[in-house]
Amino acid sequence: MREYLTFRVNSSSELFGVELTSIIEILKYVRVTPLKIGRGSIVAVTNFNGEAVPIFDFALDSRFIEESKLSDRSSLILLKSDDNRLFALLVDEVQAIERDREKLIVINRDRFTI
């Protein structure tokens, strides 16, 4: 049975999920380097073990109009792409582990291009 890490964006009532096996690490939102001219929804980069990791603002990449509002609950979900490059999703609040796919909107990591 697949398990999903669930999260919310912009205080939405919708619950999103990423398959647990694709997650490298979950980081509290830390200091990042903002990009003035980002590609698509890439808003910043951060350093993870000496590697520059692009950060996607999930709110901008989805149907939400405004970018994420940072708070003490904001997190970076660190994932690895199919070609083994690291990237992170900025989300407003990580929730829990969920097994019931019907309760959430599943996000595939190949949706994000680096």
N, CA, C and O atoms as a GROMACS GRO file, in nm:
protein
  456
    1MET      N    1   0.084  -0.118   0.000
    1MET     CA    2   0.000   0.000   0.000
    1MET      C    3   0.089   0.125   0.000
    1MET      O    4   0.184   0.134   0.079
    2ARG      N    5   0.061   0.218  -0.085
    2ARG     CA    6   0.139   0.342  -0.094
    2ARG      C    7   0.100   0.439   0.016
    2ARG      O    8  -0.015   0.445   0.061
    3GLU      N    9   0.201   0.514   0.059
    3GLU     CA   10   0.178   0.616   0.160
    3GLU      C   11   0.219   0.751   0.104
    3GLU      O   12   0.311   0.761   0.023
    4TYR      N   13   0.149   0.855   0.148
    4TYR     CA   14   0.170   0.989   0.096
    4TYR      C   15   0.191   1.087   0.211
    4TYR      O   16   0.121   1.082   0.313
    5LEU      N   17   0.288   1.177   0.194
    5LEU     CA   18   0.304   1.288   0.286
    5LEU      C   19   0.206   1.395   0.241
    5LEU      O   20   0.208   1.436   0.125
    6THR      N   21   0.122   1.441   0.330
    6THR     CA   22   0.021   1.539   0.292
    6THR      C   23   0.060   1.678   0.338
    6THR      O   24   0.130   1.697   0.437
    7PHE      N   25   0.011   1.778   0.262
    7PHE     CA   26   0.041   1.917   0.294
    7PHE      C   27  -0.071   2.006   0.242
    7PHE      O   28  -0.151   1.967   0.157
    8ARG      N   29  -0.073   2.127   0.295
    8ARG     CA   30  -0.171   2.229   0.253
    8ARG      C   31  -0.098   2.349   0.195
    8ARG      O   32   0.020   2.372   0.222
    9VAL      N   33  -0.172   2.424   0.114
    9VAL     CA   34  -0.118   2.543   0.049
    9VAL      C   35  -0.216   2.658   0.066
    9VAL      O   36  -0.335   2.642   0.042
   10ASN      N   37  -0.164   2.774   0.108
   10ASN     CA   38  -0.245   2.897   0.121
   10ASN      C   39  -0.375   2.877   0.198
   10ASN      O   40  -0.480   2.926   0.156
   11SER      N   41  -0.368   2.807   0.308
   11SER     CA   42  -0.484   2.785   0.396
   11SER      C   43  -0.601   2.721   0.323
   11SER      O   44  -0.716   2.738   0.363
   12SER      N   45  -0.572   2.650   0.217
   12SER     CA   46  -0.676   2.582   0.141
   12SER      C   47  -0.733   2.465   0.220
   12SER      O   48  -0.664   2.409   0.305
   13SER      N   49  -0.856   2.430   0.192
   13SER     CA   50  -0.915   2.312   0.255
   13SER      C   51  -0.871   2.185   0.182
   13SER      O   52  -0.890   2.075   0.232
   14GLU      N   53  -0.811   2.201   0.063
   14GLU     CA   54  -0.766   2.086  -0.014
   14GLU      C   55  -0.637   2.029   0.045
   14GLU      O   56  -0.549   2.102   0.090
   15LEU      N   57  -0.629   1.897   0.044
   15LEU     CA   58  -0.513   1.827   0.095
   15LEU      C   59  -0.437   1.769  -0.024
   15LEU      O   60  -0.494   1.696  -0.106
   16PHE      N   61  -0.307   1.801  -0.033
   16PHE     CA   62  -0.222   1.752  -0.141
   16PHE      C   63  -0.131   1.646  -0.083
   16PHE      O   64  -0.107   1.641   0.037
   17GLY      N   65  -0.078   1.559  -0.170
   17GLY     CA   66   0.012   1.456  -0.122
   17GLY      C   67   0.121   1.422  -0.222
   17GLY      O   68   0.102   1.431  -0.343
   18VAL      N   69   0.237   1.383  -0.168
   18VAL     CA   70   0.351   1.337  -0.246
   18VAL      C   71   0.384   1.198  -0.195
   18VAL      O   72   0.388   1.175  -0.074
   19GLU      N   73   0.408   1.105  -0.287
   19GLU     CA   74   0.440   0.969  -0.246
   19GLU      C   75   0.564   0.968  -0.156
   19GLU      O   76   0.666   1.027  -0.189
   20LEU      N   77   0.551   0.902  -0.046
   20LEU     CA   78   0.655   0.901   0.057
   20LEU      C   79   0.789   0.850   0.004
   20LEU      O   80   0.894   0.901   0.045
   21THR      N   81   0.788   0.754  -0.084
   21THR     CA   82   0.913   0.696  -0.135
   21THR      C   83   0.993   0.794  -0.221
   21THR      O   84   1.112   0.770  -0.245
   22SER      N   85   0.932   0.901  -0.268
   22SER     CA   86   1.005   0.997  -0.352
   22SER      C   87   1.067   1.111  -0.270
   22SER      O   88   1.136   1.197  -0.325
   23ILE      N   89   1.042   1.113  -0.139
   23ILE     CA   90   1.091   1.221  -0.054
   23ILE      C   91   1.229   1.187   0.002
   23ILE      O   92   1.251   1.078   0.055
   24ILE      N   93   1.321   1.281  -0.011
   24ILE     CA   94   1.455   1.266   0.044
   24ILE      C   95   1.457   1.313   0.190
   24ILE      O   96   1.509   1.246   0.278
   25GLU      N   97   1.398   1.431   0.212
   25GLU     CA   98   1.399   1.490   0.346
   25GLU      C   99   1.294   1.600   0.352
   25GLU      O  100   1.255   1.657   0.250
   26ILE      N  101   1.249   1.630   0.473
   26ILE     CA  102   1.160   1.743   0.497
   26ILE      C  103   1.237   1.842   0.582
   26ILE      O  104   1.287   1.808   0.689
   27LEU      N  105   1.247   1.964   0.533
   27LEU     CA  106   1.324   2.067   0.603
   27LEU      C  107   1.231   2.179   0.648
   27LEU      O  108   1.139   2.218   0.575
   28LYS      N  109   1.255   2.230   0.767
   28LYS     CA  110   1.188   2.353   0.805
   28LYS      C  111   1.235   2.461   0.709
   28LYS      O  112   1.350   2.458   0.664
   29TYR      N  113   1.148   2.555   0.678
   29TYR     CA  114   1.188   2.660   0.587
   29TYR      C  115   1.308   2.733   0.646
   29TYR      O  116   1.302   2.782   0.758
   30VAL      N  117   1.415   2.739   0.569
   30VAL     CA  118   1.540   2.799   0.614
   30VAL      C  119   1.576   2.914   0.521
   30VAL      O  120   1.507   2.941   0.423
   31ARG      N  121   1.682   2.980   0.555
   31ARG     CA  122   1.728   3.090   0.471
   31ARG      C  123   1.758   3.040   0.330
   31ARG      O  124   1.826   2.939   0.311
   32VAL      N  125   1.706   3.110   0.233
   32VAL     CA  126   1.725   3.073   0.093
   32VAL      C  127   1.773   3.195   0.016
   32VAL      O  128   1.768   3.307   0.066
   33THR      N  129   1.817   3.172  -0.106
   33THR     CA  130   1.856   3.281  -0.194
   33THR      C  131   1.744   3.303  -0.295
   33THR      O  132   1.725   3.220  -0.384
   34PRO      N  133   1.668   3.413  -0.282
   34PRO     CA  134   1.558   3.437  -0.375
   34PRO      C  135   1.612   3.464  -0.516
   34PRO      O  136   1.721   3.519  -0.532
   35LEU      N  137   1.535   3.424  -0.615
   35LEU     CA  138   1.570   3.451  -0.754
   35LEU      C  139   1.482   3.562  -0.806
   35LEU      O  140   1.359   3.554  -0.798
   36LYS      N  141   1.543   3.666  -0.860
   36LYS     CA  142   1.463   3.776  -0.914
   36LYS      C  143   1.397   3.735  -1.045
   36LYS      O  144   1.285   3.777  -1.075
   37ILE      N  145   1.467   3.654  -1.122
   37ILE     CA  146   1.411   3.606  -1.248
   37ILE      C  147   1.412   3.455  -1.244
   37ILE      O  148   1.503   3.390  -1.296
   38GLY      N  149   1.309   3.400  -1.183
   38GLY     CA  150   1.299   3.255  -1.174
   38GLY      C  151   1.232   3.198  -1.297
   38GLY      O  152   1.161   3.268  -1.368
   39ARG      N  153   1.256   3.070  -1.321
   39ARG     CA  154   1.193   3.001  -1.433
   39ARG      C  155   1.064   2.937  -1.382
   39ARG      O  156   1.068   2.848  -1.297
   40GLY      N  157   0.950   2.981  -1.433
   40GLY     CA  158   0.824   2.925  -1.389
   40GLY      C  159   0.800   2.953  -1.243
   40GLY      O  160   0.797   3.068  -1.201
   41SER      N  161   0.783   2.848  -1.166
   41SER     CA  162   0.754   2.865  -1.024
   41SER      C  163   0.877   2.845  -0.937
   41SER      O  164   0.865   2.830  -0.815
   42ILE      N  165   0.997   2.844  -0.998
   42ILE     CA  166   1.119   2.838  -0.918
   42ILE      C  167   1.140   2.977  -0.858
   42ILE      O  168   1.159   3.075  -0.930
   43VAL      N  169   1.138   2.984  -0.726
   43VAL     CA  170   1.143   3.115  -0.659
   43VAL      C  171   1.273   3.140  -0.584
   43VAL      O  172   1.304   3.254  -0.549
   44ALA      N  173   1.351   3.033  -0.560
   44ALA     CA  174   1.472   3.049  -0.481
   44ALA      C  175   1.559   2.925  -0.498
   44ALA      O  176   1.520   2.827  -0.561
   45VAL      N  177   1.678   2.933  -0.439
   45VAL     CA  178   1.764   2.815  -0.429
   45VAL      C  179   1.814   2.807  -0.285
   45VAL      O  180   1.820   2.907  -0.214
   46THR      N  181   1.848   2.687  -0.243
   46THR     CA  182   1.906   2.666  -0.112
   46THR      C  183   2.020   2.566  -0.124
   46THR      O  184   2.033   2.497  -0.225
   47ASN      N  185   2.102   2.560  -0.023
   47ASN     CA  186   2.215   2.469  -0.021
   47ASN      C  187   2.176   2.347   0.061
   47ASN      O  188   2.132   2.359   0.175
   48PHE      N  189   2.191   2.230   0.002
   48PHE     CA  190   2.167   2.105   0.074
   48PHE      C  191   2.288   2.016   0.053
   48PHE      O  192   2.310   1.964  -0.057
   49ASN      N  193   2.366   1.997   0.158
   49ASN     CA  194   2.488   1.916   0.152
   49ASN      C  195   2.581   1.958   0.038
   49ASN      O  196   2.637   1.874  -0.032
   50GLY      N  197   2.596   2.089   0.020
   50GLY     CA  198   2.686   2.142  -0.081
   50GLY      C  199   2.630   2.149  -0.221
   50GLY      O  200   2.701   2.186  -0.313
   51GLU      N  201   2.504   2.114  -0.239
   51GLU     CA  202   2.441   2.118  -0.372
   51GLU      C  203   2.335   2.227  -0.376
   51GLU      O  204   2.254   2.240  -0.284
   52ALA      N  205   2.338   2.306  -0.483
   52ALA     CA  206   2.235   2.409  -0.502
   52ALA      C  207   2.105   2.341  -0.543
   52ALA      O  208   2.100   2.268  -0.641
   53VAL      N  209   2.001   2.367  -0.465
   53VAL     CA  210   1.872   2.301  -0.488
   53VAL      C  211   1.767   2.407  -0.523
   53VAL      O  212   1.741   2.496  -0.443
   54PRO      N  213   1.706   2.397  -0.642
   54PRO     CA  214   1.599   2.491  -0.677
   54PRO      C  215   1.474   2.465  -0.593
   54PRO      O  216   1.441   2.350  -0.563
   55ILE      N  217   1.408   2.573  -0.556
   55ILE     CA  218   1.286   2.564  -0.475
   55ILE      C  219   1.167   2.610  -0.558
   55ILE      O  220   1.164   2.722  -0.609
   56PHE      N  221   1.070   2.522  -0.570
   56PHE     CA  222   0.944   2.553  -0.639
   56PHE      C  223   0.842   2.597  -0.534
   56PHE      O  224   0.824   2.529  -0.433
   57ASP      N  225   0.776   2.709  -0.558
   57ASP     CA  226   0.665   2.749  -0.472
   57ASP      C  227   0.542   2.676  -0.524
   57ASP      O  228   0.489   2.710  -0.629
   58PHE      N  229   0.497   2.575  -0.450
   58PHE     CA  230   0.386   2.493  -0.497
   58PHE      C  231   0.262   2.577  -0.524
   58PHE      O  232   0.185   2.546  -0.614
   59ALA      N  233   0.241   2.681  -0.447
   59ALA     CA  234   0.124   2.767  -0.467
   59ALA      C  235   0.126   2.831  -0.606
   59ALA      O  236   0.021   2.844  -0.669
   60LEU      N  237   0.243   2.872  -0.653
   60LEU     CA  238   0.252   2.933  -0.786
   60LEU      C  239   0.239   2.830  -0.896
   60LEU      O  240   0.190   2.862  -1.005
   61ASP      N  241   0.281   2.707  -0.870
   61ASP     CA  242   0.276   2.603  -0.972
   61ASP      C  243   0.137   2.540  -0.984
   61ASP      O  244   0.107   2.476  -1.084
   62SER      N  245   0.055   2.559  -0.884
   62SER     CA  246  -0.079   2.503  -0.888
   62SER      C  247  -0.176   2.612  -0.929
   62SER      O  248  -0.136   2.713  -0.986
   63ARG      N  249  -0.301   2.592  -0.900
   63ARG     CA  250  -0.402   2.690  -0.946
   63ARG      C  251  -0.417   2.810  -0.852
   63ARG      O  252  -0.504   2.895  -0.874
   64PHE      N  253  -0.336   2.816  -0.749
   64PHE     CA  254  -0.342   2.930  -0.659
   64PHE      C  255  -0.273   3.049  -0.726
   64PHE      O  256  -0.171   3.033  -0.793
   65ILE      N  257  -0.328   3.166  -0.708
   65ILE     CA  258  -0.276   3.286  -0.774
   65ILE      C  259  -0.159   3.344  -0.697
   65ILE      O  260  -0.058   3.383  -0.757
   66GLU      N  261  -0.170   3.352  -0.567
   66GLU     CA  262  -0.066   3.419  -0.490
   66GLU      C  263   0.036   3.320  -0.436
   66GLU      O  264   0.006   3.202  -0.416
   67GLU      N  265   0.156   3.370  -0.414
   67GLU     CA  266   0.262   3.283  -0.364
   67GLU      C  267   0.236   3.247  -0.219
   67GLU      O  268   0.154   3.308  -0.150
   68SER      N  269   0.309   3.146  -0.175
   68SER     CA  270   0.295   3.101  -0.036
   68SER      C  271   0.327   3.213   0.061
   68SER      O  272   0.415   3.295   0.038
   69LYS      N  273   0.252   3.214   0.170
   69LYS     CA  274   0.280   3.309   0.278
   69LYS      C  275   0.365   3.235   0.381
   69LYS      O  276   0.320   3.138   0.442
   70LEU      N  277   0.488   3.280   0.398
   70LEU     CA  278   0.578   3.209   0.488
   70LEU      C  279   0.536   3.224   0.633
   70LEU      O  280   0.494   3.332   0.676
   71SER      N  281   0.548   3.115   0.706
   71SER     CA  282   0.518   3.116   0.849
   71SER      C  283   0.608   3.015   0.918
   71SER      O  284   0.693   2.953   0.853
   72ASP      N  285   0.592   3.000   1.047
   72ASP     CA  286   0.674   2.902   1.119
   72ASP      C  287   0.635   2.759   1.084
   72ASP      O  288   0.704   2.665   1.123
   73ARG      N  289   0.526   2.742   1.012
   73ARG     CA  290   0.483   2.609   0.967
   73ARG      C  291   0.529   2.576   0.826
   73ARG      O  292   0.514   2.463   0.781
   74SER      N  293   0.585   2.674   0.755
   74SER     CA  294   0.632   2.652   0.618
   74SER      C  295   0.745   2.550   0.617
   74SER      O  296   0.828   2.546   0.707
   75SER      N  297   0.746   2.466   0.513
   75SER     CA  298   0.847   2.361   0.501
   75SER      C  299   0.893   2.346   0.357
   75SER      O  300   0.825   2.388   0.263
   76LEU      N  301   1.009   2.284   0.343
   76LEU     CA  302   1.060   2.245   0.212
   76LEU      C  303   1.057   2.093   0.207
   76LEU      O  304   1.113   2.026   0.294
   77ILE      N  305   0.991   2.038   0.106
   77ILE     CA  306   0.990   1.894   0.085
   77ILE      C  307   1.093   1.866  -0.022
   77ILE      O  308   1.076   1.904  -0.138
   78LEU      N  309   1.201   1.800   0.016
   78LEU     CA  310   1.312   1.774  -0.074
   78LEU      C  311   1.287   1.643  -0.149
   78LEU      O  312   1.267   1.538  -0.089
   79LEU      N  313   1.288   1.652  -0.283
   79LEU     CA  314   1.260   1.538  -0.369
   79LEU      C  315   1.374   1.518  -0.468
   79LEU      O  316   1.458   1.607  -0.486
   80LYS      N  317   1.378   1.402  -0.530
   80LYS     CA  318   1.476   1.375  -0.635
   80LYS      C  319   1.400   1.351  -0.765
   80LYS      O  320   1.304   1.273  -0.768
   81SER      N  321   1.443   1.418  -0.872
   81SER     CA  322   1.378   1.402  -1.002
   81SER      C  323   1.415   1.267  -1.063
   81SER      O  324   1.501   1.196  -1.012
   82ASP      N  325   1.349   1.233  -1.172
   82ASP     CA  326   1.378   1.107  -1.240
   82ASP      C  327   1.523   1.098  -1.286
   82ASP      O  328   1.578   0.988  -1.296
   83ASP      N  329   1.585   1.214  -1.315
   83ASP     CA  330   1.725   1.213  -1.357
   83ASP      C  331   1.819   1.243  -1.238
   83ASP      O  332   1.931   1.291  -1.257
   84ASN      N  333   1.771   1.215  -1.117
   84ASN     CA  334   1.850   1.223  -0.993
   84ASN      C  335   1.894   1.363  -0.953
   84ASN      O  336   1.993   1.377  -0.881
   85ARG      N  337   1.825   1.467  -0.997
   85ARG     CA  338   1.856   1.602  -0.950
   85ARG      C  339   1.762   1.636  -0.835
   85ARG      O  340   1.644   1.604  -0.838
   86LEU      N  341   1.818   1.703  -0.735
   86LEU     CA  342   1.738   1.743  -0.619
   86LEU      C  343   1.658   1.868  -0.649
   86LEU      O  344   1.704   1.956  -0.722
   87PHE      N  345   1.539   1.876  -0.593
   87PHE     CA  346   1.460   1.998  -0.594
   87PHE      C  347   1.371   1.996  -0.472
   87PHE      O  348   1.351   1.892  -0.409
   88ALA      N  349   1.318   2.112  -0.438
   88ALA     CA  350   1.234   2.122  -0.318
   88ALA      C  351   1.102   2.190  -0.351
   88ALA      O  352   1.095   2.277  -0.437
   89LEU      N  353   0.998   2.149  -0.281
   89LEU     CA  354   0.868   2.214  -0.288
   89LEU      C  355   0.849   2.297  -0.162
   89LEU      O  356   0.864   2.247  -0.050
   90LEU      N  357   0.817   2.424  -0.180
   90LEU     CA  358   0.782   2.509  -0.067
   90LEU      C  359   0.633   2.492  -0.042
   90LEU      O  360   0.551   2.520  -0.130
   91VAL      N  361   0.598   2.446   0.077
   91VAL     CA  362   0.457   2.427   0.113
   91VAL      C  363   0.429   2.502   0.243
   91VAL      O  364   0.519   2.528   0.322
   92ASP      N  365   0.303   2.534   0.263
   92ASP     CA  366   0.266   2.613   0.380
   92ASP      C  367   0.261   2.532   0.508
   92ASP      O  368   0.294   2.582   0.616
   93GLU      N  369   0.219   2.407   0.496
   93GLU     CA  370   0.209   2.327   0.618
   93GLU      C  371   0.207   2.178   0.584
   93GLU      O  372   0.119   2.131   0.513
   94VAL      N  373   0.304   2.105   0.637
   94VAL     CA  374   0.305   1.959   0.624
   94VAL      C  375   0.206   1.905   0.725
   94VAL      O  376   0.201   1.950   0.839
   95GLN      N  377   0.126   1.808   0.683
   95GLN     CA  378   0.020   1.755   0.769
   95GLN      C  379   0.057   1.621   0.832
   95GLN      O  380   0.095   1.615   0.949
   96ALA      N  381   0.046   1.512   0.755
   96ALA     CA  382   0.062   1.379   0.811
   96ALA      C  383   0.089   1.280   0.699
   96ALA      O  384   0.099   1.317   0.582
   97ILE      N  385   0.099   1.154   0.736
   97ILE     CA  386   0.111   1.044   0.639
   97ILE      C  387  -0.030   0.991   0.615
   97ILE      O  388  -0.106   0.969   0.710
   98GLU      N  389  -0.065   0.971   0.488
   98GLU     CA  390  -0.200   0.927   0.452
   98GLU      C  391  -0.188   0.807   0.359
   98GLU      O  392  -0.103   0.805   0.270
   99ARG      N  393  -0.272   0.709   0.380
   99ARG     CA  394  -0.274   0.591   0.292
   99ARG      C  395  -0.389   0.595   0.193
   99ARG      O  396  -0.383   0.529   0.089
  100ASP      N  397  -0.492   0.669   0.223
  100ASP     CA  398  -0.611   0.674   0.140
  100ASP      C  399  -0.595   0.781   0.032
  100ASP      O  400  -0.614   0.900   0.059
  101ARG      N  401  -0.561   0.739  -0.088
  101ARG     CA  402  -0.538   0.830  -0.200
  101ARG      C  403  -0.662   0.912  -0.234
  101ARG      O  404  -0.651   1.023  -0.287
  102GLU      N  405  -0.778   0.860  -0.205
  102GLU     CA  406  -0.904   0.927  -0.238
  102GLU      C  407  -0.924   1.056  -0.159
  102GLU      O  408  -1.002   1.142  -0.200
  103LYS      N  409  -0.855   1.071  -0.048
  103LYS     CA  410  -0.872   1.189   0.037
  103LYS      C  411  -0.786   1.307  -0.004
  103LYS      O  412  -0.795   1.414   0.056
  104LEU      N  413  -0.701   1.290  -0.107
  104LEU     CA  414  -0.606   1.397  -0.139
  104LEU      C  415  -0.581   1.408  -0.288
  104LEU      O  416  -0.620   1.321  -0.367
  105ILE      N  417  -0.516   1.517  -0.324
  105ILE     CA  418  -0.474   1.540  -0.463
  105ILE      C  419  -0.327   1.499  -0.469
  105ILE      O  420  -0.242   1.564  -0.409
  106VAL      N  421  -0.298   1.392  -0.542
  106VAL     CA  422  -0.162   1.340  -0.548
  106VAL      C  423  -0.079   1.420  -0.649
  106VAL      O  424  -0.122   1.442  -0.762
  107ILE      N  425   0.039   1.462  -0.606
  107ILE     CA  426   0.130   1.540  -0.690
  107ILE      C  427   0.244   1.449  -0.733
  107ILE      O  428   0.312   1.390  -0.649
  108ASN      N  429   0.266   1.437  -0.863
  108ASN     CA  430   0.377   1.357  -0.914
  108ASN      C  431   0.500   1.445  -0.929
  108ASN      O  432   0.491   1.559  -0.974
  109ARG      N  433   0.616   1.390  -0.892
  109ARG     CA  434   0.738   1.469  -0.897
  109ARG      C  435   0.777   1.508  -1.038
  109ARG      O  436   0.848   1.607  -1.056
  110ASP      N  437   0.732   1.433  -1.140
  110ASP     CA  438   0.767   1.468  -1.278
  110ASP      C  439   0.690   1.591  -1.327
  110ASP      O  440   0.713   1.637  -1.439
  111ARG      N  441   0.601   1.642  -1.247
  111ARG     CA  442   0.528   1.765  -1.280
  111ARG      C  443   0.619   1.887  -1.280
  111ARG      O  444   0.591   1.987  -1.345
  112PHE      N  445   0.730   1.877  -1.205
  112PHE     CA  446   0.821   1.990  -1.189
  112PHE      C  447   0.944   1.967  -1.276
  112PHE      O  448   1.012   1.865  -1.265
  113THR      N  449   0.973   2.065  -1.361
  113THR     CA  450   1.091   2.053  -1.448
  113THR      C  451   1.197   2.148  -1.400
  113THR      O  452   1.170   2.263  -1.368
  114ILE      N  453   1.318   2.099  -1.396
  114ILE     CA  454   1.430   2.176  -1.345
  114ILE      C  455   1.509   2.234  -1.462
  114ILE      O  456   1.609   2.303  -1.442
   0.00000   0.00000   0.00000
